Amino acid sequence: MTNEKRQVDPALVSVWRLTWRRFRKHRLALVSLYVVGVMYLVAALADFLATGDPRTTHSRLSYLPPQSIRWFDGGQFRPHVLGIRVKRDPRKLRRSYQLDPSEKIPVRFFASGFEYRFLGLVPATRHLVGLEATSTRDNVFLLGTDRLGRDLWSRLLYGTRISLSIGLVGVAISLVLGITLGGVSGLYGGWIDTVIQRLIEFLRSIPTIPLWLGLAAALPRDWSVIQVYLAVTVIISLIAWTQIAREVRGKFLALREEDFVTAARLYGCSETRILFRHLLPCISSHVIAVTTLAIPTMIVSETALSFLGLGLRPPAISWGVLLQDAQNVQTVALYSWLMLPGLVVIVAVLAFNFLGDGLRDAADPYSV
């Protein structure tokens, strides 16, 4: 027996394995994959990671700066936060906060807090970080509070869940429409191709902002959060599928004259079977790359709609809704922590873009 690694014939390696080998060489894309994975894990565990109920208001603690956890006390590991004294400046009539070193509130891991359903199924009250049950406050404000005294950390976690899920659901709808219409357009050609392409050109020629304004005005004000969420997702999807359809059409136009497609037709395969059984698997890696690049577009669209008041509205919580509190210069200058959702949006969009670039390069058989 020899300890030397056996060389695998590239001709015997699957397409997915070759794609993964090329993807691992793209270090930035690999890091972005981990960042995206952590974000979706945070979205799934938002209830458990939240330090307080995101909808509970603390009017006495509005615009509270971020609190830091002090991990040691007297040389011993005793996580705690300091108490807060509320004062009002008589000249500026502005509330200010001062730390009270005499009051040390213990911080506990797996502490008891507000009730929720773990992963939407199991009733639970435990949270990763929380204050001792006998404390004078009900949670620690890691990222401060907004104008109503709501915990920004918990709201940011819940907003991550909604904003990222809109990206996934929206891309799923766009993917179905794009693959079906783009595939039919590229496979059949003729008048079917002409009709679909003219439809795509018509949709892409509509100005985005006026379209959003009209659709937002058409949404009834008495709709629930779920209904508005679904409506915004469908609206974004109906606009975004055109790019995916064109990508798929271009690939199908290049593949429909290949020998294996001609052989499938001579064998008696239907056009539907050729589309989904023979052509689609050939471009699956490319479709995955295009889909990954489409998700940040969905996220930015939802954030922009909600920021302008045209998408999700309170009491819904998303990154765009959270950024509504940072629409004036005073907020940016005095309460800069309210801009943190914008930083999260930037990180998410960059991670998805780098991931999509890495997948696109890895899926390209001609890339080095």
SULFEN-V144331 format. One line per field, one symbol per residue. ss: DSSP state (H for helix, E for strand, C for the rest). psi: psi as a letter, one per 40 degrees, with the letter a starting at -180 (. if undefined). burial: I if it has 24 or more other ideal C-beta (glycine too) atoms within 12 Angstrom, else O. A space follows every 50 residues. Layout:
ss = ???
psi = ???
burial = ???
This chain:
ss = CCCCCCCCCHHHCCHHHHHHHHHHCCHHHHHHHHHHHHHHHHHHCHHHHC CCCCCCCCHHHCCCCCCCCEEEECCEEEEEEEEEEEEECCCCCCEEEEEE EEEEEEEEEEEEEEEEEECCCEEEEEEEEEECCCCCCCCCCCCCECCCCC EHHHHHHHHHHHHHHHHHHHHHHHHHHHHHHHHHHHHHCHHHHHHHHHHH HHHHHCCHHHHHHHHHHHCCCCCCHHHHHHHHHHHHHHHHHHHHHHHHHH HHHHHCCCHHHHHHHHHCCCHHHHHHHHHHHHCHHHHHHHHHHHHHHHHH HHHHHHHCCCCCCCCCCCHHHHHHHHCCHHHHHHCHHHHHHHHHHHHHHH HHHHHHHHHHHHHCCCCC
psi = iieihhhhhddehiddddddddddegddddddddddddddddddfdddei eiheehigdefifhihiihhdihfeigghiiiihhhihhddefhhiiiig eehhhihiifihaiiihhfedhhieiidhiiideieieihgdeaiadefi hdddddddddddddddddddddddddddddddddddddaadddddddddd dddeehhddddddddddehieeiidddddddddddddedeeddddddddd dddddeeiddddddddeeiiddddddddddddeddddddddddddddddd dddddddeeebiiieihiddddedefeiddddddgdeeeddddddddddd ddddddddddddeheei.
burial = OOOOOOOOOOOOOOOOOOIOOIIOOIOOIIOIIOIIOOIIOIIOIIIIII IIIIOIOIOOIIIIIIIOIOOOOOOOOOIIIIIIOOOOOOOOOOIOIOOO OOOOIIIIOOIOIIOIOOOOOOOOOOIIIIIIOOIOIIIIIIIIIIIOII IIIIIIIIIIIIIIIIIIIIIIIIIOIIIIIIIIIIIIOOOOIOOIIOII OOIOOOOOOOOIOOIIOOIOOOOOIOOIIIIIIIIIIIIIIIIIIIIIII IIIOIIOOOOIOOIOOOOOOOOOIIOOIIIOIIIIIIIIIIIIIIIIIII IIIIIIIOOIIIIIOIIIIIIIIIIIOOOOOOOOIOIIIIIIOIIOIIII IIIIIIIIIIIIIOOOOO
